[in-house]
């Protein structure tokens, strides 16, 4: 489903690579946690899957396609098969729950009839039955994240990318969100989730890929969150400014400042 073949990403030559010779495979239907300190490469990896960045060296494959060879006019089709969930929900504040989810279908030209049938079904999947007409400010943080998840999966993507989806939530609410993501995964969607939440990782016992300084240092099928995943990024030798080695943190900011999840971004 997702393959990185010796992928390196360099943002500028004065800093170490954000990703350094990364090779990995994520199979269809897997649930994978990406762990590592801020700046370790997690957000850059996600942006490469979405073709929001381009690999400096190596090849990224998504659903069998070499991402580098996908022309600009086909990028929306690539992203249509990928749902994205963010830490900050990114809902449309003046739109109802129904309208927020429907938006992801409208931008790709789905008919009113299809939207009318699909939105209630996906709201049921995420546990929001009966809340179609609520506005975001009338919902709890956990409910807002469920709306964001519903919007990300309403077009039935094969892949769901989740960037710190529980980062703003309390432990109990986070557990509820993880149950939703696990249910989505059990229905066949490949889930890749970047997180710092060691309790969630340890409880779920899914595959864990740990990144450190742009390299994969651990890949375990039923992994846990180790203390090494919290170690800060180490500046490259000879660099005077450690911030020059934190381009992945900037990539994370760029990812979170993009368009609402489920909408299409032009290249």
C-alpha positions in Angstrom: 0.0 0.0 0.0 2.8 2.4 0.9 6.5 1.8 0.1 9.5 3.9 0.8 12.6 2.6 -1.2 15.8 4.2 0.2 14.1 7.6 0.5 16.1 10.7 1.5 14.5 14.1 1.9 16.8 17.2 2.2 15.2 20.6 2.7 18.5 22.5 2.5 22.1 21.5 2.2 23.1 23.2 5.5 21.1 20.8 7.6 20.9 17.1 8.0 18.3 15.2 6.0 14.7 15.2 7.4 14.6 11.6 6.2 17.8 9.6 5.6 17.7 6.4 3.4 14.4 5.3 4.7 13.0 2.0 3.4 9.7 0.5 4.7 6.6 -1.2 3.5 3.1 -0.7 4.9 0.7 -3.4 3.7 -3.0 -3.0 2.9 -5.0 -3.2 6.0 -2.2 -2.5 8.5 -2.3 -0.2 11.5 1.0 1.5 12.0 2.2 3.9 14.7 5.0 6.4 13.7 6.8 7.5 16.8 9.8 9.7 17.5 10.6 13.1 18.9 9.5 16.3 17.2 11.7 16.8 14.1 12.5 13.1 13.8 10.9 12.8 10.3 7.2 11.8 11.0 5.6 14.8 9.4 7.9 14.7 6.4 7.1 11.1 5.8 3.3 11.9 5.8 3.9 14.8 3.4 5.8 12.6 1.0 2.9 10.1 0.9 0.5 13.0 0.0 3.0 14.4 -2.6 3.1 17.6 -0.7 6.9 17.2 -0.7 9.2 15.4 -3.2 11.9 12.9 -2.3 15.4 14.2 -2.9 16.5 10.6 -3.5 14.8 7.2 -3.6 11.2 6.3 -4.5 7.8 6.6 -2.8 5.0 4.3 -3.9 1.4 4.7 -2.9 -1.1 2.0 -4.0 1.4 0.7 -6.5 2.1 4.1 -8.1 5.4 5.9 -8.1 4.4 9.2 -6.6 7.2 11.1 -8.4 5.7 10.1 -11.8 2.2 11.2 -11.0 1.5 14.3 -13.0 0.0 17.4 -11.3 -3.4 16.9 -12.8 -3.6 13.4 -11.3 -2.5 14.5 -7.8 -6.1 15.1 -6.6 -7.0 11.6 -7.6 -4.1 10.3 -5.5 -5.2 12.3 -2.5 -8.8 11.2 -3.0 -7.7 7.8 -1.9 -6.1 9.1 1.3 -7.9 10.5 4.3 -6.1 12.8 6.7 -6.9 13.6 10.3 -5.1 16.4 12.2 -4.6 17.3 15.8 -6.6 20.5 15.5 -9.7 19.1 13.9 -9.9 21.8 11.2 -13.7 22.0 11.0 -15.7 24.6 9.2 -17.0 26.6 12.2 -20.2 27.9 10.6 -21.2 24.6 9.1 -23.2 21.8 10.8 -21.7 18.4 11.4 -23.5 17.1 8.3 -22.2 19.9 6.2 -18.6 19.5 7.4 -18.6 15.9 6.4 -20.6 16.5 3.2 -17.9 19.1 2.1 -15.4 16.3 1.4 -17.9 14.8 -1.0 -19.0 18.0 -2.6 -15.4 19.0 -3.6 -15.1 15.8 -5.7 -18.5 16.2 -7.3 -20.6 13.6 -5.5 -24.3 13.9 -6.1 -26.7 15.1 -3.5 -28.3 11.7 -3.4 -25.0 10.0 -2.7 -24.2 12.6 0.0 -27.6 12.2 1.6 -27.1 8.4 1.9 -23.3 8.4 2.8 -23.0 11.0 5.5 -25.5 9.5 8.0 -23.8 6.1 7.5 -20.3 7.5 8.3 -21.6 9.5 11.3 -22.9 6.3 12.7 -19.5 4.6 12.2 -17.8 7.3 14.3 -20.5 7.4 17.0 -22.2 10.7 16.1 -25.8 9.5 15.3 -28.3 12.3 15.9 -25.8 15.1 15.9 -26.1 16.0 12.2 -27.3 19.5 12.8 -24.9 20.5 15.6 -22.3 23.2 15.0 -18.7 22.5 16.0 -18.8 24.9 19.0 -21.7 22.8 20.4 -19.5 19.6 20.5 -16.9 18.4 22.8 -13.3 18.1 21.7 -13.7 14.3 21.2 -16.8 14.8 19.2 -15.1 17.4 17.0 -12.4 14.9 16.3 -15.0 12.3 15.4 -16.4 14.8 12.8 -12.9 15.2 11.4 -12.5 11.5 11.1 -15.9 11.1 9.5 -14.9 13.7 6.9 -11.6 11.9 6.2 -13.2 8.5 5.6 -16.6 9.5 4.0 -15.1 8.9 0.5 -13.9 5.5 1.5 -10.1 6.0 1.2 -7.8 3.1 1.2 -5.4 4.9 3.5 -6.0 7.1 6.6 -3.1 9.3 7.8 -3.6 10.6 11.3 -1.1 13.2 12.6 -1.4 13.4 16.4 -5.2 13.0 16.3 -5.4 12.7 20.1 -2.8 15.4 20.9 -5.4 17.9 22.3 -7.6 15.3 24.0 -7.8 13.9 27.5 -6.9 10.2 28.1 -10.5 9.0 28.2 -11.5 10.9 25.1 -8.4 9.7 23.4 -9.3 6.1 24.1 -12.7 6.6 22.4 -11.0 8.1 19.3 -8.6 5.1 19.1 -11.6 2.7 19.2 -13.0 4.5 16.2 -9.7 4.3 14.3 -9.4 0.7 15.2 -12.9 0.0 13.9 -12.1 1.8 10.7 -8.9 -0.3 10.3 -10.8 -3.5 10.9 -13.1 -2.5 8.0 -10.0 -2.7 5.7 -8.6 0.8 5.8 -4.8 1.1 6.2 -4.1 3.5 9.1 -0.8 5.3 9.7 -0.8 7.4 12.9 2.0 9.7 14.1 1.8 10.1 17.8 3.7 11.0 21.0 1.1 9.2 23.2 2.9 6.3 24.8 -0.2 5.0 26.7 -2.1 4.6 23.4 0.8 2.9 21.7 1.4 0.5 24.6 -2.3 -0.3 24.9 -2.9 -1.0 21.2 0.1 -3.2 20.5 0.1 -2.5 16.8 3.1 -2.2 14.5 5.5 0.6 15.6 8.0 2.4 13.4 10.4 4.6 15.4 12.2 7.5 13.6 15.2 9.3 15.0 17.1 12.0 13.2 15.5 11.0 10.0 16.2 7.3 10.2 14.1 4.2 11.0 15.7 2.9 14.2 13.0 0.4 15.1 10.2 -1.5 13.3 8.3 -4.0 15.4 5.1 -5.8 14.5 3.6 -5.6 18.0 5.6 -2.7 19.4 5.5 -0.5 22.5 6.6 3.1 23.1 10.2 3.1 24.3 12.0 6.0 26.1 14.2 6.4 23.0 11.2 7.8 21.1 11.3 10.8 23.4 14.9 11.6 22.9 15.4 15.1 21.3 16.7 15.4 17.7 20.5 15.6 17.6 22.0 18.4 15.5 24.2 17.3 12.6 27.9 17.5 13.2 29.3 20.9 12.5 26.0 22.7 12.5 26.0 25.9 14.6 22.2 26.3 14.6 20.2 23.3 15.9 17.1 24.8 14.4 18.6 24.1 11.0 18.2 20.4 11.8 14.5 20.6 12.6 13.0 20.9 9.2 10.6 18.1 9.9 9.0 20.3 12.6 8.4 22.9 10.0 7.0 20.2 7.7 4.5 19.3 10.5 3.4 23.0 10.7 3.0 23.1 6.9 0.9 19.9 7.0 -1.3 21.3 9.7 -1.8 24.6 7.9 -3.0 22.9 4.7 -6.6 22.6 3.5 -9.3 20.8 5.5 -8.9 17.1 5.6 -10.8 15.4 2.8 -10.6 18.4 0.5 -8.3 18.4 -2.5 -5.2 20.5 -2.7 -3.9 21.6 -6.1 -0.3 21.1 -7.0 
